[in-house]
Amino acid sequence: MKYFVIAGEASGDIHAARLIGALRRCDAQAEFRFFGGDLMAEATGCAPVIHYRDMAYMGFVEVARHLREILGFMRTARHCIDEWQPDAVVLVDYPSFNLKVAKYAHNKGIKVFYFISPKVWAWKEHRVKQIKRYITELYSILPFEPRFFEERHQYRVEYVGNPTVMEVAEARKHFATEADFRTSIGLATKPATDAKCRELPIVAVVPGSRRKEIADNLPVMIRACEAVGGVQPVIAAAPSIDASLYRRVLQESGCRTDYRLVAGRTMELVSHARVALVTSGTATLETAVIGTPQVVCYRMGGSKILYDFYKMLLKVRFVSLPNLIVDAPVVKELLMHHCSVDNVAAELRALLPDSDARRTMLQGYAEMNVRLGDNDCTAVAAGGIVAHLKKL
């Protein structure tokens, strides 16, 4: 079978690469073309038609500024479908782009499978009409989604498990010890004979995978660490972002620029951190599965007007995945104007010691893990895709 796979950002590249591996195990003759990243290239053995780093635009203004490029990507996707004639189009998250591809492929008579459902329960619920019309099968990775689709839209959706559970379990096998990790990233260690010279606890600073997210969140996160003191901030660098951007953002914000930067080892960094400051997104779930207490930060310019607008627009009580899965405030969400240096610092202070706040968060993580389960979601989804195609 021939599979055309589309993932539009770093997290999608991770999930799609694992899905491609699972498809290959189910279908030994599988061929692939894809929009995605380096992990998908490794999984398929070929280069992407378009790399996701060229597609990572967010927000109305940024999308409008790059509309010509985005329309070009869509033309390329349509050309691939027409010229290559895949047996299946497999879409991974990235709904603004992927649902348009779904419509085109469906109208060409090609089966369309969607792995990682668009978050229509939060906003843009009208997209359910497109999903029901153009998607052959939808695979959910959040345990509350099937009930939403079935009760509100009489549409069957399968919860296949969550990829983060498997990815964290796999990544843990390769983590260094904390001492070796500190040495490998160049953190100064102190003499073990001096009881007063204990190493400063690491705070993982995870400011997102997009340039604007980094520019908005990184300075606040770093200043909060500086305000608390007695910690070692270490910045998780996104694989598609050059290290110079982080230095420039810090310099332009008047912050120190000599903090350790770790690329390609975010999960390992988080696992060795006492607390993590995490930009809202998939990384909040990874952090929770790993078991590191966190503060969810999403400044996005810090506008109260924008906060009030999104609060009116969104249909859910929470934005972070741990809270959504448990349906309770497991982690603290500091959004827009609430994401200030003082507020982030206050939450960081509360979580650093063995406090009630820390213990309560870890109990919430345990409940979240029960609800997620331990299915290999990519194996379940790949099996469903191949089984459906073999029926044709």
C-alpha positions, 0 to 999 in steps of 0.5 A: 500500500502507498501512504501519504502522511502529513504532520505539520510540527515537531510533536506531529513528527514524533507521533507520525514516525512511530505510526509509520513504524507501526504501519511497516510492521503491519504492511511489509510492502508499505511505501511512503511520501510525507510532509514532516520532519527528521524522525519521519525521514528516518522511519521512511528512509526518504526525505520529506516533500516539505519539512514541517519547520517550513510550515510552523506558522501560528496565530492569525497575523502570522498565517496571514503574512505567510499565506502565499507559502501556505497556499503553495504547500497546499498545492504541493499536497494536492499534486502529490495526491494526483501524481502518486495516487496513494491508497491512503492519506494519513493525517496527524493533528495540524487540523487547519491544513490537514482538514483541507487535504482531507477534503481534497483526498476524499473527493478523489476517492482516497481513504483518509485516516486521522490520527490525533483528533482535532481538538473540536471539544475546545473550539471550532466545533464546526469542524466535526461536520468536515470530519464526519464527511471526509474522514474514513476513520478517526483515532483519538489519543485522549480518553474523554474524546469518544464520549464527546463525539458520540454524545454530541455528534453521534459519531464513533471515535476510537480511543487507541491510547496515548503516544506520550505514554509509549514515548516516555517509556521508550525514552526512559530506557536511554536516560543517563543518571542525573550525575552523568546528565549534569556532567554531559551538559556542563553543569558544575558539580560540587564536592560530595564531601561538603554537605553544604555544597549540594548541587542546585536543583534543575528547573527545566525551562520548556518554552515551546517549539515555535519562534513566537512561543519562545519569544513570548515565554522564555524571558518570563520563565528565566526571570522567574527562576532568577527571582526564586534563586537557588536553582539551575535553569536549563533550557530545552531547545526545540529540534527545529530552532537554531540555538542563536534564537534563544540567546537573541531572545534573552539578550533582547529581553535584558536577561543573561544569555549563558544558561545551559541549552539542551537540544534533543533531550527534553524528556531527559532534562525534565526527568532530572528537573525538580520542577519544569516550567512548560509552555502549554501543549504536548510537553505538559503531558510529557512532563506529567507522564514523566512525573515532574511537577510543573507550572504551565506557562503561556504568555502569548503577548500577555494581553488581558483583552486577548485572554478574555477573548479566548476565555469566551471562545474556548468551551473548556475549563482547562487548556493543559492536557493533564487537567483536561484528562483528569477534569480537575486542576492538577497543574497550575495554568498561568495564561496570557497576563497571568503568566507574569514573573511574580506569578510563575515565581510564586508557583515555582517556590511552592513546588520546589520543596516537599510541599502539599502542593507538590504531593497533590500534583503528583497524586493528580498525575497518578489519576491521569496515568490510570485514565490514559492506560498503556496501549501502544496507540500507534500499533492499534491505529496502524492495525485499524488502517491496514485492516480497513484497506485490506477490506477494499 
